[in-house]
Amino acid sequence: MLSLLNLQIIIDLVFFVTILILLSQLNKNISKNSSTVDTSLIQELEKIVTESYHSTNRFIEAIDESKQVLNKLFLQLDDKGKKLTVLIGEAEMHIKKLDLEKNVSEPVSSEKRYDDVIQMVQQGMSREEVSKRLGFTEGEIGLIVDLARTRTGCIS
């Protein structure tokens, strides 16, 4: 849109300069022949003013059309944003539902989790790493490891 505005300003400036030149020539002609005015010069001036008026009207119409198109695009974008918000809400609801179904269908026993802790420690992972992966505190991991040592003596 700015390029159309810049183009119109340039065109108007050219017309303005042309009108000034024609007026100066008209003034010279009037000064030379104060009794007669060059009608062809006046007709040329009227033609330039009329062309400038029509160009300005076409430019304003183009701006109005662009504004209407932008308004339509804005409304479409707003509708799509609302639909996207609804879809995101539905997706989050489905994810929560799936998580609940997974937790109900696959209960993880405490012993399985304790075995995972012992296995990770035996693989050389630090208590901090095991804590981050399994959700136990480091103190809980220490207790699980100590309990396994006293039971089997297999953890170093």
Backbone as numpy.savetxt, mean C-alpha at the origin, in Angstrom:
# Nx Ny Nz CAx CAy CAz Cx Cy Cz
-1.89 12.76 -13.34 -2.71 13.94 -13.34 -1.84 15.20 -13.34
-0.70 15.15 -12.66 0.17 16.31 -12.62 0.71 16.65 -14.00
0.96 15.64 -14.80 1.50 15.92 -16.12 0.48 16.66 -16.97
-0.80 16.35 -16.84 -1.84 17.08 -17.57 -1.91 18.52 -17.09
-1.79 18.73 -15.79 -1.83 20.07 -15.23 -0.63 20.87 -15.71
0.54 20.24 -15.70 1.74 20.93 -16.18 1.60 21.27 -17.66
1.06 20.36 -18.43 0.87 20.60 -19.86 -0.08 21.76 -20.08
-1.17 21.81 -19.32 -2.15 22.89 -19.48 -1.53 24.23 -19.10
-0.72 24.25 -18.06 -0.07 25.49 -17.63 0.87 25.98 -18.72
1.62 25.06 -19.31 2.54 25.43 -20.39 1.78 25.99 -21.59
0.68 25.31 -21.94 -0.13 25.77 -23.07 -0.68 27.17 -22.78
-1.19 27.36 -21.57 -1.74 28.68 -21.20 -0.66 29.75 -21.23
0.55 29.40 -20.78 1.65 30.38 -20.82 2.00 30.75 -22.26
2.01 29.75 -23.14 2.31 30.02 -24.55 1.24 30.94 -25.14
-0.02 30.64 -24.84 -1.10 31.51 -25.31 -0.97 32.91 -24.74
-0.61 33.01 -23.49 -0.46 34.32 -22.86 0.64 35.12 -23.53
1.79 34.47 -23.76 2.91 35.15 -24.41 2.51 35.57 -25.84
1.82 34.67 -26.52 1.36 34.99 -27.88 0.42 36.19 -27.86
-0.48 36.19 -26.90 -1.43 37.32 -26.79 -0.66 38.61 -26.52
0.34 38.55 -25.64 1.14 39.75 -25.35 1.86 40.25 -26.61
2.39 39.32 -27.36 3.10 39.70 -28.59 2.12 40.34 -29.57
0.95 39.70 -29.73 -0.05 40.26 -30.64 -0.54 41.62 -30.16
-0.71 41.77 -28.87 -1.13 43.07 -28.33 -0.05 44.14 -28.56
1.20 43.75 -28.40 2.26 44.74 -28.65 2.30 45.13 -30.14
2.09 44.15 -31.01 2.04 44.45 -32.44 0.82 45.31 -32.76
-0.27 44.99 -32.12 -1.48 45.79 -32.31 -1.25 47.22 -31.84
-0.57 47.36 -30.73 -0.28 48.69 -30.21 0.62 49.45 -31.18
1.61 48.75 -31.75 2.49 49.41 -32.73 1.69 49.86 -33.95
0.81 48.95 -34.41 -0.02 49.30 -35.58 -0.95 50.45 -35.27
-1.49 50.46 -34.09 -2.39 51.57 -33.72 -1.60 52.86 -33.62
-0.39 52.74 -33.09 0.44 53.95 -32.98 0.79 54.48 -34.37
1.06 53.60 -35.31 1.39 54.02 -36.67 0.16 54.59 -37.35
-0.91 53.84 -37.30 -2.15 54.26 -37.95 -3.22 54.37 -36.86
-3.29 55.47 -36.25 -4.23 55.62 -35.14 -5.67 55.54 -35.60
-5.92 55.74 -36.85 -7.29 55.72 -37.33 -7.76 54.33 -37.74
-6.85 53.42 -38.07 -7.26 52.10 -38.52 -6.67 51.02 -37.61
-7.48 49.99 -37.35 -7.04 48.85 -36.55 -6.99 47.65 -37.48
-5.93 46.88 -37.36 -5.76 45.71 -38.21 -6.75 44.63 -37.76
-7.77 44.41 -38.55 -8.81 43.44 -38.17 -8.30 42.00 -38.19
-7.33 41.69 -39.02 -6.80 40.33 -39.05 -6.08 40.01 -37.74
-5.41 41.00 -37.17 -4.73 40.81 -35.90 -5.74 40.57 -34.77
-6.80 41.30 -34.79 -7.86 41.13 -33.77 -8.52 39.77 -33.94
-8.75 39.35 -35.15 -9.35 38.04 -35.40 -8.43 36.92 -34.91
-7.13 37.08 -35.13 -6.16 36.09 -34.66 -6.16 36.02 -33.13
-6.25 37.18 -32.50 -6.31 37.24 -31.05 -7.58 36.55 -30.52
-8.70 36.79 -31.16 -9.95 36.14 -30.76 -9.86 34.63 -30.94
-9.22 34.21 -32.01 -9.06 32.78 -32.27 -8.23 32.12 -31.16
-7.14 32.75 -30.77 -6.27 32.21 -29.72 -7.02 32.15 -28.39
-7.77 33.17 -28.07 -8.54 33.18 -26.81 -9.58 32.06 -26.82
-10.23 31.87 -27.94 -11.24 30.81 -28.06 -10.60 29.43 -27.92
-9.47 29.20 -28.57 -8.76 27.93 -28.46 -8.32 27.67 -27.02
-7.84 28.70 -26.36 -7.43 28.56 -24.96 -8.62 28.18 -24.08
-9.75 28.80 -24.33 -10.97 28.51 -23.57 -11.38 27.04 -23.77
-11.37 26.58 -25.00 -11.75 25.19 -25.30 -10.74 24.20 -24.69
-9.46 24.51 -24.77 -8.44 23.64 -24.18 -8.63 23.53 -22.67
-8.93 24.64 -22.05 -9.16 24.63 -20.60 -10.37 23.79 -20.25
-11.43 23.89 -21.01 -12.64 23.09 -20.76 -12.35 21.59 -20.92
-11.59 21.24 -21.96 -11.24 19.83 -22.16 -10.38 19.32 -21.00
-9.48 20.14 -20.53 -8.62 19.77 -19.41 -9.46 19.54 -18.14
-10.39 20.40 -17.86 -11.26 20.26 -16.68 -12.11 19.00 -16.80
-12.60 18.71 -17.99 -13.38 17.48 -18.19 -12.51 16.24 -17.93
-11.27 16.28 -18.39 -10.36 15.14 -18.17 -10.08 14.95 -16.67
-9.94 16.04 -15.95 -9.72 15.95 -14.50 -10.95 15.36 -13.82
-12.14 15.80 -14.23 -13.37 15.25 -13.63 -13.50 13.76 -13.90
-13.19 13.33 -15.12 -13.25 11.90 -15.45 -12.25 11.11 -14.60
-11.05 11.63 -14.45 -10.04 10.96 -13.63 -10.49 10.87 -12.18
-11.12 11.91 -11.70 -11.61 11.91 -10.32 -12.68 10.84 -10.13
-13.57 10.69 -11.10 -14.61 9.66 -11.02 -14.00 8.26 -11.02
-13.01 8.04 -11.87 -12.35 6.74 -11.93 -11.65 6.44 -10.60
-10.99 7.43 -10.04 -10.31 7.23 -8.75 -11.31 6.93 -7.64
-12.46 7.60 -7.65 -13.49 7.31 -6.65 -13.99 5.88 -6.77
-14.20 5.41 -8.00 -14.63 4.03 -8.20 -13.58 3.05 -7.70
-12.32 3.32 -8.01 -11.23 2.46 -7.54 -11.14 2.44 -6.02
-11.33 3.59 -5.40 -11.30 3.67 -3.95 -12.42 2.82 -3.34
-13.62 2.91 -3.90 -14.74 2.12 -3.39 -14.47 0.62 -3.56
-13.94 0.23 -4.71 -13.62 -1.18 -4.93 -12.56 -1.66 -3.94
-11.54 -0.84 -3.72 -10.48 -1.19 -2.79 -11.03 -1.31 -1.36
-11.92 -0.41 -0.99 -12.53 -0.46 0.33 -13.35 -1.74 0.50
-14.13 -2.11 -0.52 -14.91 -3.35 -0.47 -13.99 -4.56 -0.33
-12.93 -4.59 -1.09 -12.00 -5.72 -1.02 -11.33 -5.78 0.34
-11.03 -4.63 0.92 -10.44 -4.60 2.26 -11.39 -5.18 3.30
-12.67 -4.84 3.18 -13.67 -5.38 4.11 -13.80 -6.89 3.94
-13.83 -7.35 2.70 -13.93 -8.79 2.44 -12.70 -9.52 2.99
-11.54 -8.91 2.81 -10.30 -9.52 3.30 -10.31 -9.62 4.82
-10.82 -8.60 5.48 -10.91 -8.63 6.94 -11.82 -9.78 7.39
-12.95 -9.95 6.71 -13.87 -11.04 7.05 -13.19 -12.39 6.82
-12.50 -12.54 5.69 -11.82 -13.80 5.38 -10.72 -14.11 6.40
-10.00 -13.10 6.83 -8.95 -13.32 7.83 -9.58 -13.79 9.14
-10.69 -13.17 9.52 -11.38 -13.59 10.73 -11.85 -15.04 10.64
-12.41 -15.41 9.50 -12.86 -16.79 9.30 -11.67 -17.76 9.34
-10.57 -17.37 8.71 -9.39 -18.24 8.70 -8.85 -18.44 10.12
-8.81 -17.37 10.90 -8.33 -17.49 12.28 -9.25 -18.40 13.08
-10.55 -18.29 12.84 -11.51 -19.14 13.54 -11.29 -20.61 13.17
-11.06 -20.88 11.89 -10.81 -22.25 11.44 -9.50 -22.80 12.02
-8.49 -21.95 12.09 -7.20 -22.37 12.65 -7.37 -22.74 14.12
-8.09 -21.91 14.86 -8.33 -22.23 16.28 -9.11 -23.53 16.42
-10.10 -23.71 15.56 -10.91 -24.93 15.59 -10.02 -26.15 15.32
-9.15 -26.05 14.31 -8.25 -27.16 13.99 -7.27 -27.43 15.13
-6.78 -26.37 15.76 -5.87 -26.55 16.89 -6.57 -27.27 18.04
-7.82 -26.89 18.30 -8.57 -27.56 19.36 -8.80 -29.03 19.03
-9.16 -29.31 17.77 -9.37 -30.70 17.35 -8.08 -31.50 17.46
-6.97 -30.89 17.12 -5.68 -31.57 17.19 -5.34 -31.89 18.64
-5.56 -30.92 19.52 -5.26 -31.13 20.94 -6.16 -32.21 21.54
-7.41 -32.28 21.10 -8.33 -33.28 21.62 -7.99 -34.66 21.07
-7.65 -34.73 19.79 -7.42 -36.02 19.16 -6.03 -36.59 19.46
-5.07 -35.75 19.78 -3.71 -36.22 20.02 -3.20 -35.74 21.37
-3.74 -36.25 22.45 -3.21 -35.80 23.74 -1.81 -36.37 23.93
-0.91 -35.52 24.33 0.48 -35.94 24.54 0.63 -36.24 26.03
1.04 -37.44 26.31 1.18 -37.83 27.71 2.39 -37.13 28.31
2.33 -36.98 29.62 3.45 -36.35 30.33 4.70 -37.19 30.18
4.54 -38.50 30.21 5.71 -39.38 30.10 6.40 -39.21 28.75
5.61 -39.03 27.69 6.18 -38.82 26.36 7.00 -37.53 26.34
6.47 -36.50 26.96 7.19 -35.23 27.01 8.46 -35.37 27.84
8.39 -36.11 28.95 9.57 -36.32 29.79 10.62 -37.12 29.01
10.15 -38.12 28.27 11.09 -38.91 27.45 11.77 -38.02 26.41
10.99 -37.07 25.82 11.56 -36.15 24.84 12.66 -35.30 25.49
12.42 -34.85 26.73 13.42 -34.04 27.44 14.69 -34.85 27.63
14.54 -36.07 28.11 15.71 -36.93 28.37 16.46 -37.20 27.07
15.73 -37.47 26.01 16.37 -37.77 24.71 17.14 -36.55 24.21
16.58 -35.36 24.34 17.26 -34.15 23.87 18.51 -33.87 24.69
18.42 -34.08 26.00 19.60 -33.87 26.86 20.68 -34.87 26.50
20.31 -36.13 26.24 21.28 -37.14 25.85 21.93 -36.80 24.52
21.20 -36.08 23.65 21.76 -35.68 22.35 22.70 -34.48 22.49
22.79 -33.95 23.71 23.75 -32.86 23.94 23.15 -31.47 23.91
21.83 -31.38 23.86 21.20 -30.06 23.87 21.24 -29.49 25.28
21.37 -28.16 25.36 21.40 -27.51 26.67 19.98 -27.44 27.24
19.91 -27.22 28.55 18.60 -27.11 29.19 17.81 -25.94 28.62
18.51 -24.89 28.27 17.84 -23.71 27.70 17.20 -24.05 26.34
17.92 -24.80 25.49 17.39 -25.19 24.19 16.17 -26.11 24.34
16.28 -27.06 25.26 15.17 -27.99 25.50 13.97 -27.21 26.02
14.22 -26.26 26.89 13.16 -25.44 27.46 12.40 -24.68 26.37
13.14 -24.11 25.46 12.51 -23.35 24.37 11.69 -24.26 23.46
12.17 -25.45 23.20 11.48 -26.34 22.26 10.24 -26.99 22.86
10.31 -27.37 24.13 9.22 -28.16 24.71 8.32 -27.37 25.66
8.72 -26.17 26.01 7.87 -25.35 26.85 8.02 -25.60 28.34
9.00 -26.36 28.75 9.29 -26.55 30.17 10.20 -25.42 30.63
10.19 -25.16 31.95 11.18 -24.24 32.48 12.47 -25.01 32.67
13.57 -24.27 32.80 14.86 -24.93 32.99 14.88 -25.70 34.30
14.17 -25.20 35.31 14.09 -25.91 36.58 13.37 -27.24 36.43
12.28 -27.24 35.63 11.56 -28.49 35.39 12.45 -29.49 34.65
13.21 -28.99 33.73 14.10 -29.87 32.97 15.15 -30.46 33.90
15.65 -29.64 34.83 16.61 -30.14 35.81 16.01 -31.25 36.66
14.76 -31.07 37.08 14.09 -32.09 37.88 13.90 -33.39 37.09
13.48 -33.25 35.84 13.26 -34.43 35.00 14.57 -35.19 34.81
15.66 -34.47 34.57 16.97 -35.10 34.36 17.43 -35.77 35.66
17.27 -35.09 36.78 17.69 -35.67 38.07 16.89 -36.93 38.39
15.59 -36.88 38.11 14.73 -38.04 38.36 15.16 -39.22 37.49
15.48 -38.93 36.22 15.92 -39.99 35.31 17.25 -40.57 35.78
18.14 -39.75 36.32 19.43 -40.24 36.83 19.22 -41.19 38.00
18.34 -40.77 38.89 18.15 -41.65 40.06 17.44 -42.93 39.69
16.59 -42.91 38.71 15.88 -44.13 38.30 16.78 -45.09 37.55
17.47 -44.56 36.53 18.22 -45.46 35.64 19.71 -45.23 35.69
20.13 -44.02 36.03 21.56 -43.73 36.06 22.13 -43.62 34.66
21.26 -43.39 33.64 21.75 -43.41 32.25 22.08 -42.03 31.70
21.78 -40.98 32.41 22.07 -39.63 31.88 23.30 -39.10 32.57
24.19 -38.54 31.79 25.41 -37.97 32.37 25.21 -36.51 32.67
